[in-house]
Amino acid sequence: MSGCECKNLKHECKKVVLTGGPGAGKTAILEIVRKNFCQHISILPESASIIFGGGFWRHDNISAKKAAQRAIFFVQRELETLVEDEKISAIALCDRGTVDGLAYWPDEEGLFWKEVGTSRAKEFSRYSAVIHLRTPPLSQGYNYENPVRIESALQAAEIDKGIEEAWKGHPRIFYVESQNNFMNKVSKAIELIKSELPDCCKKHKVAELKGL
């Protein structure tokens, strides 16, 4: 983690979503941010990984899928509330947002919003920007390194399309396409993230990207 010129102890937190289908590169990019950016950027972990990594049943039926998405939604909301209430972070970089659940919801969209007690418009308004990393095909490096990833390359592509549909209409959504050179994709994503930072936090040099 790098130092920062900002001496303010309190900040109003702006939430930025980093999303995308399985294997899109979120984990690698978030780790680069963690190592190189300052203490005013908090990285919120992926709620699905917390839920499933903690032993939540992953049964293949509609009731189980709905239960999982409700749990993920409310864990995500509480993580965001925590960082907002602390007022330490200027940016909360979210590993997915509440709207992502639509891509995994096994029923009508309206029922999702009814069951979690909100709406797409309200959830859109919670996030200042959305950065969508596109899932790569097998030819561009899709893999199974994440221990909670169970999707094939085809299933991952379908989820990625579902995530695109879920966030469609957000006023500030940015797409980062897959490339043969993964570091080019990383570089573009990092620049988008940096553009959302307060001025005092934009000067950090990202060591992992030197020489690109």
N, C-alpha and C positions, 0 to 999 in steps of 0.2 A: 504494500500500500504506500502511495506517495503522499508527501506533505501537500499543504494547500495554503495559499495566501490569505484566505478568508479567516477572519478572527471572530465571526459571529457564532455564538453558542447555540442559537435557535434559528430554525428555518421552517418555512412553510413547505411541506413536502409535495413535490410534483411526481406523479406516477407515470412511468414509461414501461410499456409491455414489450418484452422480447418473446416472440412466439414462432410457431412453425410446426410442421409435422415431425414425426419421429426421425431422428438422424439428421436433422437440419443443421446442427452445429451449435446449438444454444449453449451446451455445457462448456465447450471450448472457449467460446466468446465470453461467457460470464466469468470464467476463470481468468482470462486476460484482464478483464475489467477489475476483478478482485485484487489482482497482483499489482496493477499499475495506476489505478485511480485512487482518489483521496477518500478520507473518512466521511465526506458528505454524500457519498453515493452508497446506499444500502442495496444489497442484492437479496431479493426475497426468493427463497427456494421454491421449487416446483411443488405445489400442493399434492399433485398426483403421486409424486415420488414419496412424499411423507406418508400419504395414506396407504399406498400399496407396499411400500418398503416397511411399513410398520405392521403389516399382517392383515390389512383389510381384505376380506374375501373378494376374490376376483372371479366370481362365477359368471358363466356365459348364459345368463337369462335376463329378461327385461327388468325384473324387480331388482336384481343385483346391480345391473348397470345404472339404474336410476339412483339407487342408494349410494353408489360410489360417486356419481356426479354431484349429488347433493352434498355429500361429505367434502368433496374437493372444493366446491363453491364456497362453503362456509369457512373452511380452513384458510382459503385464499383471502376472503374478506377480513378475517381476524388478523392475519399477517399484515395486511395493508393498514388496518386500524391501528395496530401496534406501532408501526413505524411512523404513521401520521401523528399519533398522540405524543410520541417521544419528542417530536419537533427538533431532532438532531440532523436528520438527513435532508438535503436539498432535493435529492432525487431518490426515488425508490424504483430500482430497476427490477421489474417483476418477471420471473421465469414463468411465463404465461399469465393470462388474466382471467377474470371471472367469465368472460364471454366465450372462452375456449371450450367450455363445457358443452356448448351447442353441437360441436363437431362429434361428440361422443354420446350425445343424448339419443336414446333409442325410440323416441316418440315425437309428437308434434312440438314445435318450438314454443307455442303458447303455453303448453303444460310445464315446460321447463321454467319459464319466468313465473308462472303461477306458484309452482312448488318452492321456489327460492324467494318469492315475495318481492320481485323487482321487475324491471323491463330492460329491453335492449338499449333504449335511449338513455335511461338512467345509468346503466353500466358504461356505455360509451363516454358519458360525461365525466366519469371518474378518472379517465386516463388521458394524459396530455398528448401522447403519441403511441403508435403501435408500429413495431418493426417486425415484419414477417419474413423469416428466413425460409426459403423454399426447400422442401425435402429433395435430396438428390436421388436420381435413379441408381441402379446397381453400377452402371458404367461410370458414375461420378462419385462413387465411394460410400453408398449406403451400407451400414454395418450394424452389428448387434452387440456393440461393446457395453451399452447400458444394461445392467442386469435386470431392470424391470421392463425392458422393451421386448414385446412379444410379436410385433407386427412384421409381416413380410414387406418387401419393397413395394409391392402392389398395394397392400393395405395401407402402408405409410403414405403413398401418393394420394390415396382416397381420403385419408384423414387430413392431409395438407390442403386438399381441395375443400373439405368441409370447414376447416379453419378459415380459409379465404372467404367462404360464404358467410361464416359467423360474424366476421369483422367488417364485411362489406358495408360501406356507408359511414364508417368512422372518418371524421374530417381530416385526420392526420395519420394516414397509414402509409407505410413505406415498405416496398418489397425488395428483398435481396435474393437475386436468383442464384442457383447453384452454378459453379464453374469448375472446369477441370482442375484448376489450381485453387485449392480450398483457401489458401491464405489471401487470395484476392477477395474472396467472399468475406473473410474475417475483416479485412481492411475496410471494406465498404460499410460493414455493420458497425465497426468501431467509430468510424467517422459520423455515422448517423447518431450513435449514442452520445458522442462528444458534442454534437450540435444542440443537444437538449440540456447540456450542463450549464450552470451559472458561469459567468465570465471568469470568476476566480478559479474554476476547476477545469478550464479548457486547455490549459497549457501543459498538461501532463504528456510526457513522451512515453510511447508504448514500446517497451524494449523488444517484445516478441515480433514486432512488425518492421524493425529496422532491416534495411536491405531489400525490401520489396520494391 
